[in-house]
Amino acid sequence: MKNKFASLLAMLALVLIISSCGSDTPATPAESTDVFPNTVGNYWINENYSIDTLGVVDTKSLTIDSTIVTGSVLMNGKQATEMTSYTIGSKDTASKAYIAKEGNTVFMDAMSINELVSVFSGFVEVDATKLYLDEKWLLIVDPSKTSWTAATKNFTNVPFKYSTFAGTMSGTNIVTGRKGGTESITLQGKTSTAQEYIMESNIVSNLSIIIPAGTVKVKFVNHIWIVNGIGMVKQNTETIIIDMDISLAGIKQTQKIPGGKATCIRYKLK
C-alpha cells in the first residue's frame, strides 16, 4: 500500500506544483498577477522529498522531476491545461495531470483527490468509488477569498468489512480550501512575498455493525505557496492520518502515511 500511495501523492504533487515557478528571465511580481503561467512549452524542474510521520525530511528520498505544459483540452466542461511530468532516472512512463484556470482562480481535476480515497481499501474493505466526489473540478486557489468549500459528498449505507466484522458506513467526504499566511521566498536571486493556500480533505464515516459501532476518519492536508507573477514556489503535504475506533470490539487504531515536499529549483516560461 505504501508504494501505491506514494504514487498517488506524486500525482497530486504534479497537479498542485504546476501552478508553478518563475522563468529564466522572469518578470518581476509587480509586472504580473498571473498565478498560473500555462503557455504550452513552459517547464519546471522540481526537487521532491518524503517527510516521515514525525515531520523529519528523508534526505535519501530525493527525486527530481521535470514537468512540461504540453497542451490544452476541453475536459469536464472546462478548458484544461495538460501537464506531462517525467521523473529523472525513473523507468516509469510519463504521467499527466490537468489544471483549469479562470482568471486568477485555479481548479484541479477532482480525480486526484478521489484516488486518495483508496486509502480506505488498504484499511477497510470497501468500494471506495462510493465515496468519490461528484464534482469534476476542485477550487484550489482564489486570491479574493479567505476560505471556501470545494466539494461535499454524503454517502449512506456503503458495505464494508474489517477483520471479522461486516456492516455499513455512512458519512461525509468534504474538501475545503483556505488562504494561509505569507512568507518571504528567494528564488533565482529574487525575494518576493508568497501567499500560502491550504487544501484539506476530510472523510468522516460512522460504522454500523447491527448497532452503531464506531468511526473511521481520514485527514489529508496540502499546502502550496504562490508568488503573484511567478506562480507556486513550494508545496508541502502533511502526514495523512487514518483513525479507526470500533467501540463494539474495543478496537482503536491510527495509521499514518508519510507526506512530502516539493520545491522549484529551475524553470522556463515562454
Secondary structure, 3 states (H helix, E strand, C coil): CHHHHHHHHHHHHHHHHCCCCCCCCCCCHHHCCCCCCCCCCCEEEEEEEEECCCCCEEEEEEEEEEEEEEEEEEECCEEEEEEEEEECCCCCCCEEEEEEEECCEEEEECHHHHHHCCHHHHHCEECHHHHCCCCCEEEEECCCCCEEEEEEEEEEEEEEEECCEEEEEEEEEEEEEEEEEEEEEEECCEEEEEEEEEEEEEEEEEEECCCEEEEEEEEEEEEEEEECCCEEEEEEECCEEEEEEECCCCEEEEEEECEEEEEEEEEECC
